[in-house]
Amino acid sequence: MAPRAIWKGVLKVAELTCPVALYTAASTAERISFHTLNRKTGNRVQRQFVDEVTGKPVEHDDQVKGYDRGNGDYIVLEPEEVAAAVPESDKTLDVATFLPCDEIDDVFLDRPYYIAPSTPIASEAFELIREAMVEQQCAALARTVIFRRMRSILIRPYATGLIGTTLNFDYEVRSAEDAFSDLPKMKIQDEMLDLAKHIIETKAGEFNPKSFDDRYEAALADLVKAKIEGRKLKPKKLPPAAKVVDLMEALRLSAKGGGKASSPASKAPNRKAAAKGTKNADQTGERRKAS
């Protein structure tokens, strides 16, 4: 079944337009999710907004947004005021500029979306734009409203289509200088650096996401499956504590035992299949609402 587009509009480059659709490129739908239950009754529990002073539940119609000016002094914003202030989407992915593909700092990259033509008629214009970007080895910066928020999007050729990555705003990116300000200046010995480079060379490999192992999800899947089958899982043994050695000794030991990383890529198991038999209709509904 074809994926559902999360946004449809027009990709605009100068006077050239092309109807396109955006599809989620990364999803957490395959993760195992849980509901919170009442241990005594087995029923699901519901969240409620409660007045922090009176302790009484607040109905949905009585809930409003509030901006704290300090010391609990709030400015109340009515829903219609918020809606009027949020920019309306004109469904146009307007390209403002082109730039080299590697010019955007990775720290600004947010969420990826696949971009494809939304109609067969748009395929020729779409391929023209994509092919020109491939030839020029460039990316495009565009802006549009997604989820009622104006976002900048970096568009790059990807496989036979395009990939658009929303960008963090400048005020959202924290200073690297602040994060690294306490790092002391060090002088590394040449022998230590040579050993470190040797270790890196012996462990050289290729990026293969299929070899990634989500141990937390795998453990949860095993636990759910065991509960369904009425089994008890054996406690996993903790790994032995690492032997404390000095830095030079650690480098020498690593260099002696170093070898090329050649673990076979195994396809990640479907966590849902491992927990087959559980009632997941409510979970599926909640994930759709969250997306």
Secondary structure, 3 states (H helix, E strand, C coil): CCCCCCEEEEEEECCEEEEEEEEECCCCCCCCCCCCECCCCCCECCCCCECCCCCCECCHHHCCEEEECCCCCEEEECHHHHHHHCCCCCCEEEEEEEEECCCCCHHHEEEEEEEEECCHHHHHHHHHHHHHHHHHCEEEEEEEEECCEEEEEEEEEECCEEEEEEECCHHHCCCHHHHHCCCCCCCCCHHHHHHHHHHHHHCCCCCCHHHCCCHHHHHHHHHHHHHHCCCCCCCCCCCCCCCCCCHHHHHHHHHHHCCCCCCCCCCCCCHHHHCCCCCCHHHHHHHHHHC
